[in-house]
Amino acid sequence: MVDPSAPAEQKTSSGEPAHQLPQKWAHPITMPEAGCVLVATEVLDDDSIFERTVILLLRLGSRGTFDGPFGVILNRPLYTKIKNVNPSFQDQATPFGDSPLFFGGPVDMSMFLVRASDNSRLKGFEEVIPGIRFGFRTDLEKAAVLMKSGAIKSQDLRFFVGHAAWDYEQLLSEIRAGYWAVASCSTELISDALTGDPSCLWTEILQLMGGHYSELSQKPKEDNQ
């Protein structure tokens, strides 16, 4: 597997430049896996929650009913800050108060993603892809300690209200029904979405996937009613 964070200037034994993947890439895969993205297709264009969303699958889970796949929607900013939603975060001693909030999905359990170039600083958080890990609301105190120690900065965190979750077979049936395009993406693509404006992420991933996915990115929304 090519490490997307590897230096671009690598050469073969013959001295010729080695072929490297671009920093940002996405390609379709047949089965979901932890760290992949689920990209909503036109079938969900009239779904008020999931239309044109990109979901980062944090864990594939098992086939058990209570341990299925779950993830967070990456491209649904709520245009508010944590302290405006939860008054307990208005205290100046709380390091997260001014952090922006994103809608992660309809299942009630808030989560956050954290980036770090030095993974040794993030022990205790489960890794999704290299350099990106996740935590639950119950892990906020641990994240606060890391911030106060300087191990991570506020821009390394992204907070989500709720998350998306499925039964294992339910997710597979939705993929078979064409609700989701499943893609593997470069770390840089996901990392940029976590630090900048993710409003174009749906279009960007589909265009990088190419073919009929690129065509889908240009289509106006369907009226399926």
Salt bridges, closest charged atoms under 4 A:
ASP45 OD1 - ARG52 NE 3.42
GLU51 OE2 - LYS221 NZ 2.98
ASP98 OD1 - LYS81 NZ 3.93
ASP98 OD1 - LYS83 NZ 2.61
ASP118 OD2 - ARG121 NE 3.64
GLU126 OE1 - ARG59 NH2 2.61
GLU127 OE2 - ARG133 NH2 3.87
ASP139 OD1 - LYS142 NZ 3.73
ASP156 OD1 - ARG115 NH2 3.13
GLU169 OE2 - ARG63 NH1 2.54
ASP192 OD2 - LYS24 NZ 3.05
GLU204 OE2 - LYS24 NZ 3.43
GLU222 OE2 - LYS219 NZ 3.26
